[in-house]
Structure formats: C-alpha cells, structure tokens
Amino acid sequence: MTDFDETVVAGVTGHMNGDHADDNLLIARAFGHPSARTSSMVGVTGSAGVWRVTDDDGEHELSVPWPGGEIGERPEIRREVVRLYRDACARLGIEPREEHAPARRGRHGDHGSAGPAPAAPAHGRAPAPASSDAGEIPFSQVLREGTWSDHSDSEGATFMEDIMRGTGTLEDYIDLVAQHFFMYEALEAAADRLVDDPRFAGFHPAALSRMGALEADLAHLLGEEWRERIEPVPATAAYAARIREIDAEDWVPGVVAHHYTRYLGDLSGGQMIARRVAKQHGLDGRGVAFYDFAALGGIPEFKQRYRAALDALGAGLDADERARVLDEVRTAYRFNTEVFVDLGRAKAGV
C-alpha cells in the first residue's frame, strides 16, 4: 500500500476541508453514515480516503476504498476523490455539480475520465480559462479547479495540520489568530474602500467582516494588552503588503482574488477548525468568534450567492484578465502556505 508524503496528505485534506466540506458530508452519508452531521477528510492512502464523521452516535472513522483500485501518484488522488463524489451523488439520488458530472467525450479525455485541472506553467501566467461544450466555464469553477495543485502543494502545512487534528497547542492557535489579524486588517480596509463599487457588489456584506471578532478573540486569549503582544511573521507582512498594493492599484478583481481565497476558506474548513479548537481548549465561543458567521444566515446559501457573484465578475473580464485573476488566487494560496511555514519555523525556534 502506498504511503503518501505527509505534505501531500495535508494538502489534499486541507483542500477538501477548505473548499469541499459539503462533498465530505455527501461521501460520509453515502458510504456508511446516512445521518452524518459533520465530516472532515483526515487521511489519504493508496487504497482509500479516510474521513472523521460525527452523527447522533458519536464520532467515527470512515475509510472508503478508491473506486479505481490502488493508486500511487498524487494526481490520481483527485481523480479518485471526484469518482467517490459522483458515486456518492448517485447513491443519494443527487445531481452532481456540472463540472463533476459524467463528462461528454472529449471534455476530460477520450473516455470521459475526470483528470486533474491544468496547473499554471512553472513560470508566467496560468493558462487562460477553458470552454466546455456548452460554452464558457463559470468563473467560480475555473478558480476552484485551476488552483487544485496549489491546495495540494502545501509544503510546511504541518503547523496547520496539527491544529486541525487537535494536536496543536493553545499557543499555536493564538499565533494563528494573530496572523489573521494582520491579514484581515489589510483585506477589510480594501473591502471598506470598495463598498460602493458596483464591481465589488455581492462579495462583502457587513455581516462578513471579521475585524471586530478578531479583536474580541485576541482580547480574550491574550488580555487587553493584546496589541503589544502580537506581530506578523515575515510571510504575513508580505501578504498584507500585497493586498495593499493591489488595493492601491484599484485592481478590483485582484482584491476579489484575495477575498475569495480567505473568506470561502473560513466559511468551509474554518468551521471545522473552530469546532476542534473550541473542544480541545475549552473555548465557549469567546476565542473562536472569528469563525462565527451566524449573522450571514445559511452558510451554503451565502456561498452559492458568492460563487454567483464570481461568475458575474468573470463574465465581464477578457481571457487575459481572467487568467491574471487566477494567477492572483494562486499567489494568495502561496502566501497562506508561507505563513504556515513561518509559523512552524517560529515554533521550532529556527
């Protein structure tokens, strides 16, 4: 049986828990836990994907064999996860998302198998968005599929994986909250400036803002003198500087690229982080308020509206601009990974 490198496993599970939390739940309900309330991917082997599932009977580990049999290469993971998702939809009588529906001949190869999304070239701009037989692919799908490899290439993701697995310390979590403060300070300043810009409409309702919650979390975790006790790691400082640079350029789609990367992750995998941290460290809402989006209403409904806004934005961009936005989303993922690397180094005293 193949044992994948821990950075590959961290990248895949981070992607699934961050961008495909709903798919995790479908897989759990279809393959053994029909009343599952939560499901997070926690492992990848050559023979199966592994999920941690909670239902009315408690917490369970669910191992689901890959439909295509044993695998040994990272690109095969995505293919098999997509197959599991399609099989889960079939078992539950649910129509799969269009990009994961059984493909027509020629869309994903001669036999209709779902292959990995095209990665950006090693140097230069990511490939321009493709078109399907039915027309131009929705921009939200372009961003999701075009950044798969960036989720998977999670060098240094051990710091974050420790938090998600419940093995990180409270100090680790506080360090993460502190980095969020500096990221969102820059991001929400840009969002506030664009609040009346029609190009930004639909992306940032008032209930989405996180700065107030971050300040409350830090005050609870560190005390009233919290501002004097936090500082950004180098990658966070560079990340915030990049957001400010794009804002100063008045490149609205670029601001959206960073907005999308951060907030949709908070609304997906971030919810699992909140549950894990609150349980591990006895936090009763204070200290994890950053992840509380109750004021938005239903999270799935908001995410649908957000993706519709992305599709509308993309429809007004030419191919070069769409590719530039995709590049910027990939840049945002790289910054996030580098923040985890820096936090890991700081923890190790390097």
C-alpha positions as CSV (number, residue, x, y, z in Angstrom):
1,M,0.0,0.0,0.0
2,T,1.3,3.5,-0.9
3,D,2.1,5.9,1.9
4,F,1.8,9.4,0.6
5,D,4.1,12.1,2.0
6,E,2.6,14.0,4.9
7,T,2.7,17.3,2.9
8,V,0.7,15.7,0.1
9,V,-1.9,14.3,2.6
10,A,-2.0,17.7,4.4
11,G,-2.5,19.5,1.0
12,V,-5.3,17.2,-0.1
13,T,-7.2,17.1,3.2
14,G,-6.8,20.9,3.6
15,H,-8.3,21.4,0.2
16,M,-11.2,19.0,0.8
17,N,-11.9,20.5,4.2
18,G,-11.5,24.1,3.0
19,D,-13.3,24.0,-0.4
20,H,-15.3,20.8,-0.4
21,A,-16.8,20.4,3.1
22,D,-20.2,19.7,1.5
23,D,-18.7,16.9,-0.6
24,N,-17.1,15.4,2.5
25,L,-20.6,15.2,4.1
26,L,-22.1,13.6,1.0
27,I,-19.4,10.9,0.9
28,A,-20.0,10.2,4.6
29,R,-23.7,9.9,4.2
30,A,-23.4,7.7,1.1
31,F,-20.8,5.3,2.4
32,G,-21.9,4.2,5.9
33,H,-23.2,7.2,7.9
34,P,-26.5,8.4,6.5
35,S,-27.2,10.7,9.4
36,A,-23.8,12.3,9.5
37,R,-23.8,15.9,10.8
38,T,-20.1,16.7,10.1
39,S,-17.4,15.0,8.0
40,S,-13.8,16.0,7.5
41,M,-11.1,14.3,5.5
42,V,-8.2,13.2,7.7
43,G,-6.2,10.8,5.6
44,V,-5.2,9.5,2.2
45,T,-3.6,6.1,1.4
46,G,-3.0,4.2,-1.7
47,S,-6.2,2.2,-1.2
48,A,-8.7,4.6,0.4
49,G,-9.6,8.1,1.6
50,V,-10.3,8.5,5.3
51,W,-12.8,10.8,6.9
52,R,-13.7,11.6,10.5
53,V,-17.5,11.6,10.8
54,T,-19.9,12.7,13.6
55,D,-23.5,11.6,13.9
56,D,-26.0,11.0,16.7
57,D,-24.0,8.0,17.9
58,G,-20.7,10.0,18.2
59,E,-17.5,10.2,16.2
60,H,-16.4,7.6,13.7
61,E,-13.5,7.0,11.3
62,L,-14.7,6.1,7.8
63,S,-12.3,4.6,5.3
64,V,-13.7,4.5,1.7
65,P,-11.8,2.4,-0.9
66,W,-10.9,4.2,-4.1
67,P,-13.3,3.2,-6.9
68,G,-10.5,2.7,-9.4
69,G,-8.4,0.5,-7.0
70,E,-4.9,1.1,-5.6
71,I,-3.2,4.4,-6.5
72,G,0.4,5.5,-6.2
73,E,0.7,9.0,-7.7
74,R,-0.6,12.3,-6.3
75,P,-2.6,13.3,-9.5
76,E,-4.6,10.1,-9.1
77,I,-5.9,11.3,-5.7
78,R,-8.1,14.0,-7.3
79,R,-9.4,11.5,-9.9
80,E,-10.5,9.1,-7.2
81,V,-12.0,11.7,-5.0
82,V,-14.1,13.0,-7.9
83,R,-15.2,9.4,-8.6
84,L,-16.2,9.0,-4.9
85,Y,-18.2,12.2,-5.1
86,R,-20.0,11.1,-8.2
87,D,-20.7,7.7,-6.7
88,A,-22.0,9.4,-3.5
89,C,-24.3,11.6,-5.6
90,A,-25.6,8.5,-7.4
91,R,-26.3,6.6,-4.2
92,L,-28.1,9.6,-2.7
93,G,-30.1,10.5,-5.8
94,I,-28.4,13.9,-6.1
95,E,-27.4,15.6,-9.3
96,P,-23.6,16.2,-9.2
97,R,-22.2,19.6,-9.9
98,E,-21.8,20.2,-13.6
99,E,-18.0,20.1,-13.5
100,H,-18.1,16.7,-11.9
101,A,-21.0,15.2,-13.9
102,P,-20.1,12.3,-16.1
103,A,-18.2,14.0,-18.9
104,R,-19.0,14.0,-22.5
105,R,-16.5,12.5,-24.9
106,G,-13.6,14.9,-25.3
107,R,-14.1,17.1,-22.3
108,H,-11.8,15.3,-19.9
109,G,-10.2,12.9,-22.4
110,D,-11.4,10.3,-24.8
111,H,-13.1,8.2,-22.2
112,G,-14.6,10.9,-20.1
113,S,-12.5,10.3,-17.0
114,A,-12.0,13.3,-14.7
115,G,-8.4,14.3,-14.8
116,P,-6.6,17.0,-12.8
117,A,-7.2,20.6,-13.6
118,P,-4.4,22.2,-15.7
119,A,-1.8,23.7,-13.5
120,A,-0.2,27.0,-14.2
121,P,3.1,26.8,-16.0
122,A,6.3,26.9,-13.9
123,H,6.9,30.5,-15.0
124,G,4.5,33.1,-16.1
125,R,0.7,33.3,-16.1
126,A,-1.7,30.5,-15.5
127,P,-3.5,29.1,-18.6
128,A,-6.5,31.0,-19.8
129,P,-9.9,29.6,-18.8
130,A,-11.1,26.9,-21.0
131,S,-14.5,26.4,-22.5
132,S,-16.8,23.5,-22.3
133,D,-19.1,22.0,-25.0
134,A,-21.9,24.1,-23.5
135,G,-20.0,27.4,-23.5
136,E,-17.6,29.2,-21.3
137,I,-16.9,27.5,-17.9
138,P,-18.3,29.5,-14.9
139,F,-15.5,31.6,-13.4
140,S,-16.1,30.1,-9.9
141,Q,-15.4,26.7,-11.4
142,V,-12.3,28.0,-13.2
143,L,-10.9,29.3,-9.9
144,R,-11.7,26.1,-7.9
145,E,-10.3,23.7,-10.5
146,G,-7.4,25.8,-11.6
147,T,-6.0,26.0,-8.0
148,W,-6.2,22.3,-7.1
149,S,-2.4,21.9,-7.3
150,D,-1.9,25.0,-5.1
151,H,-4.0,23.3,-2.3
152,S,-2.0,20.1,-2.8
153,D,1.4,21.7,-2.8
154,S,1.2,22.5,0.9
155,E,4.8,22.5,1.9
156,G,5.1,23.3,5.6
157,A,1.4,22.6,6.3
158,T,2.3,20.6,9.4
159,F,1.6,23.6,11.6
160,M,-1.9,23.9,10.4
161,E,-2.5,20.2,10.2
162,D,-1.6,19.9,13.9
163,I,-4.3,22.5,14.7
164,M,-6.9,20.7,12.6
165,R,-6.0,17.3,14.1
166,G,-6.3,18.6,17.6
167,T,-2.6,18.2,18.4
168,G,-1.5,21.8,18.3
169,T,-1.2,23.8,21.4
170,L,-3.3,26.8,22.5
171,E,-0.2,29.0,21.8
172,D,-0.2,27.7,18.2
173,Y,-3.8,28.7,17.8
174,I,-3.2,32.1,19.3
175,D,-0.3,32.6,16.9
176,L,-2.7,31.8,14.0
177,V,-5.3,34.3,15.2
178,A,-2.6,37.0,15.4
179,Q,-1.6,36.4,11.8
180,H,-5.3,36.6,10.8
181,F,-5.5,40.0,12.4
182,F,-2.8,41.4,10.2
183,M,-4.2,39.7,7.0
184,Y,-7.7,41.0,7.6
185,E,-6.6,44.4,8.6
186,A,-5.4,44.9,5.1
187,L,-8.1,42.9,3.4
188,E,-11.0,44.6,5.1
189,A,-9.5,48.1,4.6
190,A,-9.7,47.3,0.9
191,A,-13.2,45.9,1.2
192,D,-14.3,49.1,3.0
193,R,-12.9,51.3,0.3
194,L,-14.8,49.3,-2.4
195,V,-18.1,49.1,-0.5
196,D,-19.9,51.4,-3.0
197,D,-18.1,50.0,-6.1
198,P,-20.6,48.0,-8.3
199,R,-17.7,45.7,-9.3
200,F,-17.5,44.6,-5.7
201,A,-21.2,44.2,-5.1
202,G,-22.2,40.9,-3.6
203,F,-18.9,40.0,-2.2
204,H,-18.7,41.7,1.2
205,P,-21.9,42.2,3.2
206,A,-21.4,43.8,6.6
207,A,-22.0,40.5,8.4
208,L,-18.9,39.1,6.7
209,S,-16.5,41.5,8.3
210,R,-14.1,39.8,10.7
211,M,-12.0,42.5,12.4
212,G,-14.4,43.0,15.3
213,A,-14.4,39.3,16.0
214,L,-10.6,39.0,15.7
215,E,-10.1,41.9,18.2
216,A,-12.5,40.2,20.6
217,D,-10.8,36.9,20.2
218,L,-7.4,38.3,20.9
219,A,-8.6,40.2,23.9
220,H,-10.0,37.0,25.3
221,L,-6.9,35.0,24.5
222,L,-4.2,37.5,25.4
223,G,-5.8,40.2,27.5
224,E,-6.4,43.8,26.9
225,E,-2.8,44.5,26.0
226,W,-3.0,42.1,23.1
227,R,-1.9,44.7,20.5
228,E,1.5,44.9,22.2
229,R,1.9,41.1,22.2
230,I,1.4,40.2,18.6
231,E,3.5,40.7,15.4
232,P,3.3,39.4,11.9
233,V,5.7,36.7,10.7
234,P,7.5,37.8,7.5
235,A,5.2,35.9,5.2
236,T,2.1,37.6,6.8
237,A,3.7,41.0,6.4
238,A,4.4,40.3,2.8
239,Y,0.9,39.0,2.3
240,A,-0.7,42.2,3.8
241,A,1.6,44.3,1.7
242,R,0.5,42.5,-1.5
243,I,-3.2,43.2,-0.6
244,R,-2.4,46.9,0.0
245,E,-0.5,47.1,-3.3
246,I,-3.4,45.7,-5.3
247,D,-5.9,48.0,-3.4
248,A,-3.7,51.0,-4.3
249,E,-3.7,49.9,-7.9
250,D,-7.6,49.9,-7.8
251,W,-7.5,46.4,-9.3
252,V,-10.9,45.2,-8.0
253,P,-10.7,41.7,-9.4
254,G,-7.3,41.3,-7.7
255,V,-8.9,42.3,-4.3
256,V,-11.6,39.7,-5.1
257,A,-8.9,37.1,-5.7
258,H,-7.6,37.5,-2.1
259,H,-11.1,38.0,-0.7
260,Y,-12.3,34.7,-2.2
261,T,-9.2,32.8,-1.0
262,R,-9.7,33.9,2.6
263,Y,-13.4,34.1,3.2
264,L,-14.5,30.9,1.4
265,G,-11.9,29.0,3.3
266,D,-13.2,30.5,6.6
267,L,-16.7,29.5,5.7
268,S,-15.7,25.9,4.9
269,G,-12.7,24.3,6.6
270,G,-12.6,27.1,9.1
271,Q,-15.8,25.8,10.7
272,M,-14.0,22.5,11.4
273,I,-11.1,24.4,12.9
274,A,-13.4,26.3,15.2
275,R,-15.1,23.1,16.5
276,R,-11.8,21.3,17.0
277,V,-10.1,24.2,18.8
278,A,-13.1,25.0,21.0
279,K,-13.4,21.4,22.1
280,Q,-9.7,20.9,22.7
281,H,-9.1,24.2,24.6
282,G,-12.5,24.6,26.3
283,L,-13.5,27.8,24.4
284,D,-17.2,28.6,24.7
285,G,-17.5,30.9,21.7
286,R,-15.1,33.5,23.1
287,G,-11.7,33.0,21.4
288,V,-13.3,31.5,18.2
289,A,-15.7,34.3,17.3
290,F,-13.7,34.8,14.1
291,Y,-15.4,31.6,12.7
292,D,-18.9,32.5,13.8
293,F,-20.9,33.6,10.7
294,A,-24.4,33.2,12.1
295,A,-25.2,36.8,11.1
296,L,-24.9,35.8,7.4
297,G,-27.7,33.3,7.7
298,G,-27.2,30.0,6.0
299,I,-23.6,29.4,5.0
300,P,-24.4,27.2,2.0
301,E,-26.8,29.8,0.6
302,F,-24.3,32.6,1.1
303,K,-21.5,30.5,-0.7
304,Q,-23.9,30.0,-3.6
305,R,-24.5,33.7,-3.8
306,Y,-20.8,34.4,-3.6
307,R,-20.0,32.0,-6.4
308,A,-22.7,33.6,-8.5
309,A,-21.0,37.0,-7.9
310,L,-17.7,35.4,-9.0
311,D,-19.4,34.1,-12.2
312,A,-20.8,37.6,-12.9
313,L,-17.4,39.2,-12.3
314,G,-15.7,36.7,-14.6
315,A,-18.3,37.2,-17.4
316,G,-17.1,40.8,-17.7
317,L,-13.4,40.0,-17.9
318,D,-11.5,39.1,-21.0
319,A,-9.4,35.9,-21.2
320,D,-6.1,37.7,-20.2
321,E,-7.8,39.3,-17.2
322,R,-9.4,36.1,-16.1
323,A,-6.0,34.4,-16.2
324,R,-4.5,37.2,-14.2
325,V,-7.1,36.8,-11.5
326,L,-6.4,33.0,-11.4
327,D,-2.7,33.8,-11.0
328,E,-3.5,36.1,-8.1
329,V,-5.6,33.4,-6.4
330,R,-2.7,31.1,-6.7
331,T,-0.4,33.8,-5.2
332,A,-2.8,34.1,-2.3
333,Y,-2.6,30.4,-1.6
334,R,1.2,30.6,-1.8
335,F,1.2,33.3,0.8
336,N,-1.0,31.3,3.1
337,T,1.3,28.3,2.8
338,E,4.3,30.5,3.5
339,V,2.6,31.9,6.6
340,F,2.2,28.3,7.9
341,V,5.9,27.7,7.1
342,D,7.0,30.8,9.0
343,L,4.8,29.8,12.0
344,G,6.3,26.4,12.0
345,R,9.8,27.9,12.0
346,A,9.0,30.3,14.8
347,K,7.6,27.4,16.8
348,A,10.7,25.4,16.3
349,G,12.9,28.4,17.1
350,V,14.5,28.5,13.7
